[in-house]
C-alpha cells in the first residue's frame, strides 16, 4: 500500500484499512468495520484529498448507492475523485445493505429489489429483516458518528443514485441537523408508490402503511417542510425506469412545492439510468455540496 | 437503446452494435464483429462525441489495454469520456486478445501474462498461438481499416497502459504512417527483457530472439529512429511492477535518446499501476493526442 501522506487513524480506531491507492491529489481508501447496527461487517470507500490527509478538516459527501451496488460501483465508475481532489472534499461510499459473508448469514430475496443490495436505507420492523436491515440508523447514526470521530470532516452532505437517491432525500429530510446539503441522481422519489418500493416495504414493514409513508421521500419532504436553501436533482430523460413508473419524479416536484422547498430538477436529454449518466452530472453535484458547505 | 443522435453505420457495415449509452455530449458505443485476422469475434468500445455522431470527422485515439483487461476496464474506469466530449475526440478501446466463446476454442495459458488477455499486440509465429494471436495485424490493419471505413475519423493516435503501453509504442513506431501520435501509461518498455514478456515471447515466437527484438518497443524505437514530434509517457513512481523490473522504463529513455526521439517521461509521486493512476493522468494524454492531431 502506498501511503503517500501520513494519514493515520486514531490509536483506538474501529476501522480496518483494506486498501489505499493514490488518485489525483489524494487517496482512495477502503475500510471495513464491525457494525453494531446491522450486526455484520460493513465495507465502505473514502476518498481523502491531500488537505484531509494532512489533517485539515474538509467538507464530506455521503453517497448512497442504488439497487445491487456496493461501494465499488460508484468508486470505480462515477469519477468523483477529480473534482473532490480539486475542491478538497471527502467522498464516502457505504454499501447499500448488510450482506452475508463466511461468518454470518443475512436474510435475502431472489428479487434484485428486495434484500441484500436493496436496503432502501430504512430500519425494517418485520422479521427476518429487522435483525440486520437497519441502514437508516447505520448511515445516520453509527457510520455518521464513526466518520466524524475518525476522519478530518467539517460537515457532511448527502447524495445518492436511484434507491440511494431515495435514501439521500429521505435521510436528508429526516435528519436536517446532521446534513448540510442534499442532492440526488435519478432518485426513487416515492418508494411507497413504485413497484420496487412496494415489494420491499411489504417485506420490511408488512402492511403498516403509516411506516411506508414515513419512509417515502416525497411524503417526508411534504411533512417536514423546507430544510435546505436548495436541493439539486438530475434525471435522465431517456431513463427506462422513469418511463416504467419506478421513480415518480413529479411526486418530488409536488412535494417540494407544497413544502416550499426550493428544488433544481433537471431532465438530461438522451441520458439513461447508468453510471455513464452519473459521471456526466456528478461534478455539478459535488460543486452543489461544496457551495452549501461554504454557507454552513 | 437511446440513439440520441442519428448516428448510422454504412448499409453494408461489418459491425454489430451491442449497446449505446449517452455520456456527456456524446455516446458510449460497444460493437462486435467477426475478425478475419484473429478468426474470432472481437468486441470493442467506441466513444463518439456529438460532432462525430453528426457526421463530422474527428481525431481518434486507439487505446490498447493491459494484461487481463478487455474493453470494459478502461471504458468503465479510466474516465476518458469527459475530455473526449469537450475536445471532440473519438476513443476506441479494443480487447487485449482474441478469446474463447461458445463457438470457438482459442489457446490459453494458466499464467495471466500469457494467452488470452495477454496478446502483447504482436503476430505470433508458433503453434498453437499463430492461428489466432495476430493482434498486431488486427489493430494496425483490420480494425484500423474498418474504423476508418465506418466511422467519421480524421486521424488516429495510439496509446495504451502497461502491456498496452508496450503495444502503443511498438505499433506507433512500426507503423508511423498510420498513427499521428503516440503516448503510454506505465508501459512495458522492453518486453524481451521483462519476466512477463519473456514468458509470453517464448510461447509466441519460440527461441527466435530476432523476433523477440522486433517486438520489443525500446529496440524498435532505437532501430527506426525519430518518428514523432514528441511522445508522452506517465509512470507511477510507487508502481510495484516498476520496482519488480517488468516495465524497464530507463530502457525507453535510452532508446529515445539514441533515436533522437523527443520523450516527455513523467514519474508521478505516490502513484501505482491501477486505474486510479490512469484516470489521474489520462486527460493530459487525450490533450497530447488532440494537439498532435491539430498539427497533422
Interface residues (C-beta under 8 A of the other chain):
Chain A: X2 X4 X21 X22 X23 X24 X28 X76 X77 X79 X81 X82 X236 X238 X268 X269 X270 X271 X272 X274 X275 X276 X277 X279 X280
Chain B: X2 X4 X21 X22 X23 X24 X28 X76 X77 X79 X81 X82 X236 X238 X269 X270 X271 X272 X274 X275 X276 X277 X279 X280
